[in-house]
């Protein structure tokens, strides 16, 4: 994955948290994802296809998931339930959708969001994609964005 292709996702995540939640996000050092295991127990996952294939993972601590869901649902959420998990999926969809608009050269389609939960859960990226991982410290708590996107010779579908 070329580093410049992650920039739309970084901007989208920062803008989404600022405008929808009034939440400041502080980005850590970019790195390469080397393990299938996630750092936090809740992940919103979006598949990308077109002239590139890939996966976007927004990996959240429970604190971030609850506070983001509370803001989206306009009611205080105190435990992770189906509504919170739906909100995490919607958050992943918003971030991936906004980034997609900046990556027109790939003519991307975005899959429906999936949400995966559990300590040390695993998420696999397409084989050719070398995912970039970005830790964040937010006003809500810690989270991580992971994006693996690789150009393909023929368009793929989700």
N, C-alpha and C positions, 0 to 999 in steps of 0.2 A: 504494500500500500504506500502510495506517495503521501508524504506528510501534508502537502497542501490540500489533499482531499479531506483531511479531518477538520480543517478550519471551519467549513460551514456547520459542522456538528457542534464544535466548540461555541461558535457564535449563537447558534440556535439554543443550546442549553442555557447559556448565560442570559440571553434575551428572554427566554421563557420564564426562568426563575425570577428575573427582575420585574417583568411586566405582569405576569400572572400572580406571582406570590409576594412581590416586594421583598425578595430574598437575595442577598448578595452571595455570590459564589466566588471562591478563591481557588484558582487552578493550580495544581501541583505540577511536577515534572512529567512530561510525556515519556512513556516507555513502551516496550513491546510486551504484549501478553504472552506469557510462556506456559501458562497452565490453564486447563479447562475449568478449574475451581474458581469460584467467585469469592470476593472478600466479604460481602455483606449478604444477608439472608433473602433479599427480594430483588428480582431482576425483571425489568420490562425488556422484551426482546422483539426486534423488528427485522424481518428479512428484506433484502433489497435485490432487485433483479433488473435486467435490461442489458445495456452494453457494459455493465459491470455486475458482479454478484458480491453479496456481502451480508453482514449482520451488524446491527447496532444493539448494544446492551447498555441499559442504564441500571447499574447495580446500586441498590439503596440500602442504607441502614434502616432499621425499623423507625427511628426518629424522623428521618427524612420522608419516608413513605407516609407516616401518619400526618405529619405537618403539611405535606403537599396535598394529600387527599382531603384534609380538613379545609384547605384553601379552595380546592376545586369543588368540593361538595357544599361549601359554606356552612358546615357544621363540624363541631369538634369530634374528631375520631380518636378513640383511646385504645383501640385494639385492632390488630390486623384481621380484617374480615373480607368478605367478597367485594364489598364496596371499595375498600382501600385497594385491593388488588386490581379492580377495574380501573380505578384512578391511576394506578401505576402504568397500566397498559395504555391509557389515554395520554399520559405524560410522554411515554416512549413514542407514541404515534405523532404527537405534536412536534417533538424535537426532530424526529426523522423526516417528517413531512416538510418542515421549514428548511432543513438542510438539503433535501431533494431538490427544492426550487433553485438552489444555487449550483447544483451539479447537473445542469441541463445536458452537458456533453455526453452523459451516460444514459439519458432517456430512461431514468429509473422508475420502477414500480415499487410500491411499498406494500408489504404483506400486512395482514391483520396482526395486531399485537398479541404476543403470548406473555404470560407472566409465570416465572419459575420461582419457587420458594424452597427454603430449607438451608440449614447451615452447610457450607461447603458444596452447594449444588454445582453441577457442571454444565457448561454451555460450550458447544463446539462451533467453530467458525468454518466457512468453506476452506478446503485444503490449500488453495492458492493464496488466500488472504492472510496477510501477516498483520494481525490486529494490533492497533495502538491503544494503549490504556492510559487514561488520564484521571488521577485522583483529584477530588475536590473537597474542600472544607467549605461548608455553607453555614448560613445563619441557622439552618435547620439541623445540621449535623453532617457527618461524612457520607460521601457517595463516590461513585466511579463511573466514568463513561468509557466504553470500549467500542471501537469501530474497526471492522475488517472489511475492506472493499478492494476488489481486484477487477481490472478491466478484462473483458473477454472478447474473443474474435467475433462471435456470433451472439446476438441478444438471447438472454435466458429469461424464463418466466418464473414467477413465484409459485 
